[in-house]
């Protein structure tokens, strides 16, 4: 988020990024019981993308 602020992104854009990150982290916690970023693998990311794709 700090990087976005430095690049002078709008408040609305930064809020969108925060919401997207929060949704992803909630998904990891609920589906895989992951709470530490270092535990995330490409499998988890691909799984989340598939969920997003299914939702449209």
C-alpha positions in Angstrom: 0.0 0.0 0.0 2.9 2.3 0.8 4.2 1.9 -2.8 0.8 2.9 -4.2 0.7 6.0 -2.0 4.2 7.0 -3.2 3.1 6.5 -6.8 0.2 8.9 -6.0 -2.6 6.5 -6.8 -6.1 7.7 -5.8 -7.6 7.0 -2.5 -10.3 5.0 -4.2 -7.7 2.8 -6.0 -5.8 2.2 -2.8 -9.0 1.2 -1.1 -9.7 -1.3 -3.9 -6.3 -2.8 -3.6 -6.8 -3.1 0.2 -10.1 -4.8 -0.3 -8.7 -7.3 -2.8 -5.8 -8.2 -0.6 -8.1 -8.6 2.4 -10.4 -10.9 0.4 -7.5 -13.0 -0.7 -6.1 -13.3 2.8 -9.5 -14.2 4.1 -9.8 -16.9 1.5 -6.4 -18.4 2.5 -7.4 -18.4 6.1 -10.8 -20.0 5.6 -9.8 -22.5 2.9 -6.3 -23.5 3.9 -5.9 -22.1 7.4 -3.0 -20.0 6.2 -2.1 -17.0 8.3 1.5 -16.5 7.4 2.4 -15.0 4.0 5.4 -17.2 3.7 3.2 -20.3 3.6 1.4 -19.2 0.4 2.3 -21.3 -2.6 1.4 -21.0 -6.3 -1.2 -23.7 -5.7 -3.1 -21.3 -3.3 -2.9 -18.4 -5.8 -4.1 -20.5 -8.7 -7.0 -21.9 -6.5 -8.1 -18.3 -5.7 -7.9 -17.3 -9.4 -10.2 -20.2 -10.2 -12.7 -19.1 -7.6 -12.6 -15.6 -9.1 -13.0 -16.9 -12.6 -16.0 -19.0 -11.6 -17.6 -15.9 -10.0 -17.1 -14.0 -13.2 
